[in-house]
Amino acid sequence: MTMKHKLFFTLAVAACCMAAQAQGPRRPRFQREAFQTETPMAHDPVMAKEGDTYYLYATGMGIQQMTSKDRKTWTVLPQPVMTVIPGWTTDSVPGFGSHVWAPDVIQWHGRWWLAYSCSTFGKNGSAIGLLSTRSLRSDIWKDEGCIVCSHDWKKGSDGQMTGDNWNAIDPNFVIDDDDRPWLVWGSFWDGIQLAPLDTTMHMAGSPRTIARRHRPGDPAAAENPTSRFAGRNAIEAPFIFKHGGYYYLFVSWDYCCRGAKSNYRVAVGRSKSVSGPYLDRSGKDMLMGGGTLFLEGDKKEWEAAGHCAAYTFDGEDVFICHGYSATRNGAAMLIQRPISWTADGWPELGN
């Protein structure tokens, strides 16, 4: 990236994060009372554990939230995480309302940090926002502004096209071996992006691509049936999990959000360094379309599955994602599976 492009990126991020609140904050809708279920509907789920309680956050009006003591019975809470949507989100992302996508949550340096996506379907004028709190038990989250935003391509007054070839959605925090935070994100366009963060969980460097669904110019890449803007690079929802000296990059391939017509699936690669390169089991770089298939729909219980996360809870490695139910008209349901590891260090799913 040239100095000119670095300067443009820095100014663009600053403009996103400093946008005036012209339209003011909004309050999302929420249900009237809590209820319990052992088969929660959840899209883009992530989890955390504080004390004896598990917390689940997912895409929804103001971010859906649930709690559980055993990860079996879930209490779906009546109000969202974001009872007020910050005004800067609409200023930065025209068309965005209160439907907040794909959160991620992590505890770092005595504080919980929650990133979330503001976007409109199939376009890359998007932003990743940030909240923080001392405890997940609290109903009070502090608005920390935006971490990064992306801009769709537009023609400027000088006749030149400007914009980003990546999409600022689907964030995931990762802390490296030197206790430095990073953010990995992305959907379609040029694929999965990675950048370092500072101690306030804001950008400390320019993004770079670390994984694609197809190598650039691949003639085998199928047409996109969902968006004429996003292109054929059907990869998104990254999650990096550290295990045994490797960083494992999980990504979702192909298409979500089509109910029973979805063909979402999960692939994985690994690297000794958080910055890559991430190679699949055959040694192919994920930057050039590599990836080892990890999970896909069985067409009996699940039509498709994706947008995953991985954790170590109470000494057990756990994989979660949402699946499009084959018996519930393609509804997005929570999937949880234990992770086991092969002798050469690759993850496998348990029952």
HELIX and SHEET records of a PDB file:
HELIX    1   1 MET A    3  CYS A   17  1                                  15    
HELIX    2   2 GLY A   87  SER A   92  1                                   6    
HELIX    3   3 GLY A  259  LYS A  261  5                                   3    
HELIX    4   4 MET A  286  MET A  288  5                                   3    
SHEET    1   A 5 PHE A  35  THR A  37  0                                        
SHEET    2   A 5 TRP A  74  VAL A  76 -1                                        
SHEET    3   A 5 GLN A  64  SER A  68 -1                                        
SHEET    4   A 5 THR A  53  ALA A  58 -1                                        
SHEET    5   A 5 VAL A  46  GLU A  50 -1                                        
SHEET    1   B 5 GLY A  60  MET A  61  0                                        
SHEET    2   B 5 HIS A  99  TRP A 108 -1                                        
SHEET    3   B 5 ARG A 111  CYS A 118 -1                                        
SHEET    4   B 5 SER A 126  THR A 133 -1                                        
SHEET    5   B 5 LYS A 142  SER A 150 -1                                        
SHEET    1   C 2 LYS A 154  LYS A 155  0                                        
SHEET    2   C 2 MET A 161  THR A 162 -1                                        
SHEET    1   D 4 ASN A 172  ILE A 175  0                                        
SHEET    2   D 4 PRO A 181  TRP A 185 -1                                        
SHEET    3   D 4 ILE A 192  PRO A 196 -1                                        
SHEET    4   D 4 ARG A 208  ALA A 211 -1                                        
SHEET    1   E 4 ILE A 235  HIS A 243  0                                        
SHEET    2   E 4 TYR A 246  TRP A 253 -1                                        
SHEET    3   E 4 ARG A 265  SER A 271 -1                                        
SHEET    4   E 4 THR A 292  GLU A 296 -1                                        
SHEET    1   F 4 TRP A 302  PHE A 313  0                                        
SHEET    2   F 4 GLU A 316  SER A 325 -1                                        
SHEET    3   F 4 ALA A 332  TRP A 341 -1                                        
SHEET    4   F 4 PRO A 347  LEU A 349 -1                                        
END                                                                             
